[in-house]
Amino acid sequence: MKNLAQKIKIGFTNLNGFSERNLKRMKRFHNEYKEYKIVPQLVAQLPWGHNISRL
């Protein structure tokens, strides 16, 4: 992880948040929730007509 964090820092100078600690947390999060399907919020799945208030 340390090597990867350093390579990201060198290769992508405009990116933040990829420290060794954060990469370990990302990996732990992935391992914990890899069985779950990640989907958009419910409101994004509704047709536009359902988002308009009818007067």
C-alpha positions as CSV (number, residue, x, y, z in Angstrom):
1,M,0.0,0.0,0.0
2,K,2.8,2.4,0.8
3,N,4.3,1.9,-2.6
4,L,1.0,2.4,-4.4
5,A,0.2,5.5,-2.4
6,Q,3.6,7.0,-3.4
7,K,3.1,6.1,-7.1
8,I,-0.4,7.7,-7.1
9,K,1.1,10.9,-5.4
10,I,3.8,11.1,-8.1
11,G,1.7,10.2,-11.1
12,F,-1.4,12.2,-10.2
13,T,-0.3,15.4,-8.5
14,N,-3.8,16.9,-8.7
15,L,-5.4,14.1,-6.7
16,N,-5.8,14.0,-2.9
17,G,-7.1,11.3,-0.6
18,F,-5.0,8.4,-1.7
19,S,-2.7,8.1,1.3
20,E,-1.5,4.7,2.5
21,R,-4.1,4.9,5.4
22,N,-6.9,5.8,3.0
23,L,-6.0,3.1,0.6
24,K,-6.1,0.5,3.4
25,R,-9.6,1.9,4.4
26,M,-10.8,1.6,0.8
27,K,-9.6,-2.0,0.6
28,R,-11.3,-2.8,4.0
29,F,-14.5,-1.2,2.8
30,H,-14.4,-3.1,-0.5
31,N,-13.8,-6.4,1.3
32,E,-16.7,-5.8,3.8
33,Y,-19.3,-4.8,1.2
34,K,-18.2,-6.6,-2.0
35,E,-21.3,-8.8,-1.9
36,Y,-23.7,-5.8,-2.1
37,K,-24.6,-4.2,-5.4
38,I,-24.0,-0.4,-5.5
39,V,-26.9,1.4,-7.2
40,P,-27.9,5.0,-7.6
41,Q,-30.2,6.7,-5.1
42,L,-33.9,5.8,-5.6
43,V,-34.8,9.2,-6.8
44,A,-32.3,8.8,-9.7
45,Q,-34.1,5.6,-10.7
46,L,-37.5,7.2,-11.0
47,P,-38.8,8.6,-14.3
48,W,-38.7,12.4,-14.5
49,G,-42.5,12.6,-14.4
50,H,-42.4,11.3,-10.8
51,N,-40.2,14.2,-9.7
52,I,-42.6,16.9,-10.9
53,S,-45.1,18.2,-8.4
54,R,-48.6,18.3,-9.8
55,L,-50.7,21.4,-8.9
